Amino acid sequence: MKKKVSVFSKFYLSVAIGLIGSIGNSMATGSTQIWIPSTDIQGFKTVHLGIDNYIRTQADSKGIYGSGMYDVGVTTGISPFSKVQAEIGIDYLNMGDNNLSNAKNYDLHPVYFNGKIALPEDSLFKGAPAIAVGAYNFGTKTNLTNYNIVYALIAKTIPVVGRISAGYYSGNKTLLVDENGKPSNTGLLLSWDRAMPEISDKLWLAVDYQGGENYLGALNVGFSWAFSKNVSVIFGYDIYNNKNAFYNSNNVNANSFTTQLDINL
């Protein structure tokens, strides 16, 4: 649903292809559903601003409410081709760790990068699903913020039912771990989303799921309301798979309410 310049388009395209091509070597997100990536891509020359908040609705396993997460990101479409689309983005992600004396403070390294290449539905042949390959949460601090998540997705819109998406992701096994520090760096990506013109052309519904016992694993439900052609807001609720998984040096997961403001410039 999120759609989280031209002078430089050739440069940006080469960067995105390089990023995707480096998958074998190696929270910032591109266009997403509520939580997981989607096969959607920002249109060529479109600049998308996303402002996402995650507010805890319950105490964590330590009985502490603590801080949530805050993400401001810019994503731009860089491919002029209708059948092969691409985007790249950069995010500022704050995890609410106020202990600035801690060498493992994520908020001292808040910049993350993402990129994606996709084939829209019907691109390969009539009736073909959308296909996307991407990367996100490429941070700047080794073994602290370089989650280096790569993924592949397919999606198909079914009349009346809506769009069904399925895929798989893998990331840095040193950072994507369970509460015992054991690697949990892979998992399924699943989602359903649908515009609801029967109620209003401004309404969109979605449910998505990211597998894994790491801090990213979650079931998410929500809806979006378009306030204008270029401005919409997602309201969602996040139910994490593993409430004991750390997402920074001080806090562990607790369910959260999210608001995501999306603006296309």
C-alpha positions in Angstrom: 0.0 0.0 0.0 2.8 2.3 0.7 4.0 3.9 -2.4 7.6 2.4 4.1 15.8 12.5 -9.3 15.6 12.2 -12.8 19.1 13.6 -13.3 20.4 10.9 -11.1 18.1 8.1 -12.2 20.8 6.1 -14.0 23.1 6.4 -11.0 20.3 5.3 -8.6 19.4 2.4 -10.8 22.9 1.1 -10.8 23.1 1.5 -7.1 19.9 -0.5 -6.6 21.0 -3.3 -9.0 24.3 -3.4 -7.2 22.6 -3.6 -3.8 20.3 -6.5 -4.9 23.3 -8.1 -6.7 25.3 -8.1 -3.5 22.7 -10.3 -1.6 25.0 -13.3 -1.6 27.8 -11.2 0.0 26.2 -9.6 2.5 14.6 -0.6 10.0 14.8 0.7 7.0 12.1 -0.5 4.6 10.9 0.3 1.1 7.3 0.1 0.0 5.5 -2.2 2.5 2.2 -3.6 3.5 1.9 -2.9 7.3 5.2 -4.5 8.4 6.6 -6.7 5.7 7.8 -5.6 2.2 5.4 -5.6 -0.6 5.8 -6.1 -4.4 4.7 -2.4 -4.8 7.3 0.0 -6.2 7.4 3.8 -6.1 6.7 5.2 -9.6 9.5 6.7 -11.6 10.6 10.1 -10.2 8.1 9.7 -7.4 9.5 10.7 -4.0 7.8 9.1 -1.1 8.1 10.3 2.5 7.1 7.9 5.3 6.8 8.7 9.0 6.1 5.6 11.1 5.5 5.3 14.9 5.3 2.1 16.9 3.9 2.7 20.4 3.8 0.0 23.0 0.4 -1.1 24.2 1.7 -3.5 27.0 4.7 -4.0 29.2 7.4 -6.2 28.0 8.4 -9.5 29.7 10.4 -7.4 32.3 7.3 -5.5 33.2 8.6 -2.3 31.5 6.7 -0.3 29.0 9.8 1.5 27.6 10.0 3.2 24.3 8.7 2.2 20.9 10.3 2.9 17.5 10.3 5.9 15.2 11.1 5.8 11.5 11.4 8.6 9.0 12.2 7.4 5.5 12.5 8.6 1.9 12.0 6.3 -1.0 12.2 7.1 -4.7 11.3 5.2 -7.9 14.3 5.0 -10.2 13.3 2.9 -13.2 11.6 4.4 -16.3 10.5 1.0 -17.5 6.9 -0.1 -16.8 7.7 -3.9 -16.7 10.9 -3.7 -14.7 10.6 -1.3 -11.8 13.0 -0.3 -9.1 13.3 1.9 -6.0 15.9 2.8 -3.4 15.5 4.5 0.0 17.2 5.7 3.1 15.7 5.8 6.7 16.4 7.4 10.0 15.4 4.8 12.7 15.2 5.6 16.4 14.7 2.7 18.8 14.4 4.8 22.0 17.7 3.8 23.6 18.6 6.8 25.8 21.8 5.2 27.2 24.2 7.1 25.0 27.2 5.9 27.0 26.4 2.3 25.8 28.7 1.4 22.9 25.9 -0.9 21.6 23.4 1.9 21.4 21.5 1.5 18.1 20.5 5.1 18.1 24.1 6.3 17.6 23.9 4.7 14.1 20.4 5.5 13.0 20.8 5.4 9.1 19.7 2.4 7.1 19.4 1.7 3.4 17.0 -0.3 1.3 16.4 -1.2 -2.4 14.0 -3.3 -4.5 13.5 -4.5 -8.1 10.1 -5.8 -9.1 8.1 -7.1 -12.1 4.4 -6.0 -11.8 1.6 -8.4 -12.3 1.1 -9.4 -16.0 4.7 -8.3 -16.9 6.0 -11.7 -17.9 2.8 -12.9 -19.4 -0.9 -12.3 -19.0 -1.9 -13.6 -15.6 1.6 -13.7 -14.2 2.1 -12.8 -10.6 4.2 -9.8 -9.4 7.7 -10.7 -8.4 10.0 -8.7 -6.2 13.5 -9.1 -4.9 14.8 -6.6 -2.3 17.0 -5.7 0.6 16.4 -3.6 3.7 17.8 -2.7 7.2 21.3 -2.4 5.7 22.8 -0.4 8.6 26.1 1.3 8.9 27.6 -0.4 12.1 28.9 -3.9 11.7 27.3 -6.5 14.0 25.0 -3.8 15.5 22.8 -2.4 12.8 23.7 -4.3 9.6 20.7 -6.7 9.7 21.2 -7.0 5.9 17.8 -8.5 5.3 17.2 -9.8 1.7 13.9 -11.3 0.5 11.9 -12.5 -2.5 8.2 -12.1 -2.9 5.4 -13.1 -5.3 1.9 -11.6 -5.3 -1.3 -12.2 -7.2 -4.5 -10.2 -7.1 -7.6 -12.4 -7.1 -10.9 -10.9 -8.1 -13.2 -10.1 -5.1 -10.7 -11.8 -2.7 -7.8 -9.3 -2.9 -4.1 -9.6 -3.3 -2.2 -12.5 -1.8 1.6 -12.3 -1.3 4.1 -14.9 -0.2 7.8 -14.9 0.2 10.9 -15.6 2.2 13.6 -13.5 3.9 17.1 -14.1 5.3 19.3 -11.8 7.4 22.4 -11.4 9.5 22.4 -14.5 11.8 24.5 -12.6 14.4 21.8 -10.0 15.0 18.6 -11.8 14.1 18.4 -14.1 17.1 16.0 -15.4 19.7 16.0 -14.6 23.4 18.8 -17.1 23.9 21.1 -15.6 21.3 20.5 -18.5 18.9 20.2 -17.6 15.2 16.6 -17.0 14.0 17.4 -15.1 10.8 15.0 -16.6 8.3 11.3 -16.9 7.8 8.2 -16.7 5.8 6.6 -13.4 4.5 2.8 -13.6 4.0 0.1 -11.0 3.4 -3.4 -10.3 2.2 -4.5 -6.8 1.2 -7.5 -5.3 -0.5 -8.9 -1.9 -1.4 -12.5 -1.6 -0.2 -14.5 0.4 -2.8 -17.7 -1.2 -1.5 -17.3 1.0 1.6 -15.1 3.8 0.3 -12.4 4.4 -2.4 -10.3 5.8 0.4 -10.2 2.6 2.5 -7.6 -0.3 2.3 -7.3 -3.3 4.6 -4.3 -5.6 5.2 -3.0 -8.5 7.3 0.6 -9.5 7.1 3.0 -11.9 8.8 6.8 -12.2 9.2 8.1 -15.5 10.5 11.0 -15.9 12.9 11.7 -15.8 16.7 13.7 -12.6 16.3 12.5 -9.1 17.0 11.1 -8.7 13.5 8.7 -11.7 13.6 5.1 -10.5 14.0 1.5 -10.7 12.9 0.1 -7.3 11.9 -3.4 -6.1 11.1 -4.6 -2.7 10.0 -6.2 -0.3 7.5 -5.3 2.8 5.6 -7.3 5.8 4.9 -6.4 8.1 2.0 -7.0 11.7 3.0 -6.0 13.0 -0.5 -4.5 11.6 -3.7 -1.0 11.9 -2.2 -1.5 11.5 1.5 -2.7 8.5 3.5 -2.3 7.0 7.0 -2.0 3.4 8.0 -3.4 2.4 11.5 -2.2 -1.0 12.6 -1.6 -3.3 15.5 1.5 -5.5 15.8 1.6 -8.8 17.7 5.1 -10.1 18.0 6.0 -13.8 17.7 8.5 -13.8 20.5 7.9 -11.4 23.4 11.4 -12.2 24.8 13.4 -11.2 21.7 15.6 -8.1 22.2 15.2 -5.3 19.7 17.9 -3.2 21.3 20.2 -3.4 24.2 17.6 -2.4 26.8 14.2 -3.5 25.5 12.5 -6.7 24.5 9.4 -7.0 22.3 5.9 -5.9 23.4 2.8 -5.6 21.2 2.5 -2.2 19.6 0.1 0.2 17.9 1.4 1.8 14.7 0.6 4.9 12.7 2.3 5.3 9.3 1.9 8.6 7.5 2.6 8.3 3.7 3.2 11.3 1.5 4.0 11.2 -2.2 5.8 14.3 -3.4 
